[in-house]
Amino acid sequence: MRITNKMMTNNALYNINTNKNLLDILESRYSSGKKITRPSDDPIVAVRALKFRTNLTEIEQYTGKNIPDALNWMEVTEGSLETINSIISSMNTYCNQGANDHLTAEDRNSIVINLQQYAKQLYQEGNTNYAGRYVFSGYKTDTPLVFNEDTEEVNYSITEPLTGEKIEMVTVISGGINIDDLDLSNDNYATDWDALYPNMPSTKTVYRLALGYDNLDDVLPAISYTDTLGNEHSTEYGTNFAARGLTVNSFSVSDPAAYDISDEEINYIRETGELVLGKTIYEQMQKSQDIKVTFEKTKFEQNDLRPEHYYDCTAKELATGKEVTYTKKDQDIRYEVNFNQKLTINTQGCDAFTTRIDRTITEITDTVKAVASIEDQLTQVDKMLSDTRYSEDRIKKLEEIREQLESEYTLRTALMTDAFQRGITITAEEQENTNVCVADLGGRYKRLLLTQSRLDDQAVDYEELLSENEDADLVDTIVKFQSAKTVYDSSLNATSQLVRSSLLDYIS
């Protein structure tokens, strides 16, 4: 084959360009420190780089935002739960002190005041917030767990689920005495007194279901349950012919008949939020697991738990008539903290707070006030007995009255002691409940820290993989660059020699 000068020139130029391209590639690696500058340089390296960078971006989102926010939320929650634990522990100590029979009236009043203040602080902890979001309110982070002030603007129709295990057997006093009813200036005082208090104070045992709230509306509750035989019982007859109607009577707590109950009836005491059960009703209910009571409440006090966080309920604004229906369900706030891994960061208020402590403190307060009232009445009677103006008949009657008061004092003191004992039991149970919440939160917190540590390690690994995938080996690049530069210079030199040759070089 004949080799022409043009062919030699073209080949030389081709080789120069090839060497020049290689030199350009190596120069780009040398100056940028990267293997490629565009995807077309090496598609495999480019795809891997995109995946590694995506993973690193996700890890930065987890470790830089999601996990720190979750940790802060959980730390705020843990701090609140620890405060609650401390408060309940103090309340338990005061209940132990209150159960002491030898306390003075002043000591008991001091204990009650401390218990009331602790209860207020405990429920105020329910409105703990992080960055403006209430931590115990589930999804409703803009709604406080407890009322911040007294309100009567919204009527709640609340359906509370109960079980037979919640039925309590309690002692109540009938035939209480009030010395203020005795008018010694009236000659018929003895007859009037005997008419008012014909019998000595006595105790009776009743079965009761304590609802979640007290001071309820004067509207009969709707009650339903299924007994052990499968018979349905409700306050209304349904389409099921097995349903049996219940008789519910409404009473004020001051009504002497409030705790007088026939076997097949239920007494509803709105001030205390109690259902007093007849013996037959109790026997049917005691093993039931599906008791439902629907009641209405409009008057809420500061620090009362908001019903929408605890029960199925309907809230009706009295001014506008607007109604909102709430359905009770788990409201776990879950943060994505790792690839395809979510973690619950919140503790729901219904798991950490109940109305039991508030109800117990109210009961203790009422019993302490009742004992103090009897003590005051005994003091008044003692003053009357020391008054020489009264006749022997009246003195004798006062002594009988004092005997009645002494009997009632003994009964009410025992009742007060029982209330403090219940306070000891309930605060211990609530503290155990709080400890469970703290332990559960602590376990999740530890998991989150482990996840954070693992992600930090993964970030280092991905940085190394990204570097191995993208970064050029500078030593190798420098060697290849120098070699390519030498080849390029040589090709230029060889080509310059070739191009200088002419026909005269061959003729001479």
Secondary structure, DSSP 8 states (H G I E B T S, - for coil): ----HHHHHHHHHHHHHHHHHHHHHHHHHHHH-BS-SSGGG-HHHHHHHHHHHHHHHHHHHIIIIIHHHHHHHHHHHHHHHHHHHHHHHHHHHHHHHHT-TT--HHHHHHHHHHHHHHHHHHHHGGG-EETTEETTSTT-TTS-SB-SS-B-SEEEEEEEEE-GGG-EEEEEEES---GGG--TTSTTHHHHHHHH--S--EEEEEEEEE-S-SS--SS--EEEEE-TTS-EEESS--SSTT-EE-EEEEE-TT-TTTT---TTEEEEETTTTEEEE-HHHHHHHTT-S-EEEEEEE--B-TT-B-GGGTSEEEEEETTT--EEEE-------EEEEETTEEEE----HHHH--SHHHHHHHHHHHHHHHHHHHHHHHHHHHHHHT-TTS-HHHHHHHHHHHHHHHHHHHHHHHHHHHHHHHHHHHHHHHHHHHHHHHHHHHHHHHHHHHHHHHHHHHHHHHHHHHHHHHB--HHHHHHHHHHHHHHHHHHHHHHHHHHH--HHHHH-
